[in-house]
Amino acid sequence: MPSRRLNAQTAVDVALSATITRNLLTREVGPVLVELRALAGDDHELLAEVAGTCSGYYEGEHRQALCDALAAEIEGVEPWIVIGRERRARVVHGGPEQRR
């Protein structure tokens, strides 16, 4: 079966998510924000979506510096933070077969 490449927006989404999760425990958030903005380029909506959902999902004592910075420094994250919190609150995480 031939492999398919990710479309450009999906590739950026993956890169943004990976950057955030790789830096969850950092206290030096400035370089992370610079990297995220560079990865997102002009796609501010995608940056807000990924940053907000990750911020809401990963909030916690050791990860709070980055989550607070994402919430404060990236415009449009507020509704996505709520979605991230809702996802974290779900009892079961995973694919449909795990929810049966």
C-alpha positions in Angstrom: 0.0 0.0 0.0 1.5 3.3 -1.0 2.1 5.9 1.7 0.4 9.2 1.6 2.0 12.4 2.7 0.3 14.6 5.3 -1.3 17.7 3.9 0.6 20.9 4.8 -1.8 22.0 7.5 -1.8 18.6 9.2 2.0 18.6 9.1 2.1 22.0 10.8 -0.4 20.8 13.4 1.8 17.8 14.2 4.9 20.0 14.4 3.1 22.4 16.8 1.8 19.7 19.0 5.2 18.0 19.1 6.9 21.3 20.1 4.4 21.9 22.9 4.6 18.4 24.3 8.4 18.3 24.0 8.6 21.5 26.1 5.9 20.9 28.7 8.2 21.0 31.6 10.2 24.1 30.6 10.2 27.3 32.6 11.9 29.3 29.7 8.8 29.7 27.6 10.0 32.5 25.3 12.0 30.3 22.9 9.1 27.9 22.7 6.7 30.7 21.8 9.1 31.9 19.1 9.4 28.4 17.7 5.6 27.9 17.7 5.0 31.2 15.8 7.7 30.3 13.3 6.2 26.9 12.7 2.6 28.3 12.3 3.7 31.2 10.0 0.5 33.0 8.9 -1.9 30.3 10.2 -2.9 32.0 13.4 -6.1 30.0 13.7 -4.2 26.7 13.7 -1.7 28.1 16.2 -4.6 29.2 18.5 -6.3 25.8 18.2 -3.3 23.7 18.9 -1.9 26.0 21.7 -5.3 26.3 23.3 -6.2 22.6 23.3 -2.8 21.6 24.6 -2.9 24.3 27.2 -6.3 23.2 28.5 -5.4 19.5 28.3 -1.9 19.7 29.9 -2.6 22.2 32.7 -0.9 21.1 35.9 1.6 22.0 38.5 4.8 21.1 36.6 3.5 22.2 33.2 1.8 25.4 34.3 4.5 27.8 33.1 4.1 26.8 29.4 0.3 26.5 29.7 0.0 29.9 31.2 2.3 31.4 28.5 0.2 29.8 25.7 -3.0 31.1 27.2 -1.6 34.6 27.7 0.6 35.1 24.6 -1.4 33.5 21.8 -4.5 35.3 20.6 -7.7 33.3 20.2 -6.9 30.4 22.5 -9.7 30.8 25.0 -12.4 28.6 23.4 -9.8 26.0 22.6 -8.6 25.9 26.2 -12.1 24.9 27.2 -12.1 22.1 24.7 -8.7 20.9 25.9 -10.0 20.8 29.5 -13.1 18.9 28.3 -10.9 16.3 26.5 -8.8 15.8 29.6 -11.9 15.3 31.8 -13.1 12.4 29.7 -13.0 9.1 31.5 -11.7 7.2 28.5 -9.0 8.4 26.2 -8.4 6.7 22.9 -10.0 5.4 19.8 -13.6 4.2 19.4 -12.8 0.6 20.1 -11.5 1.6 23.6 -14.7 3.4 24.4 -17.0 0.4 23.9 
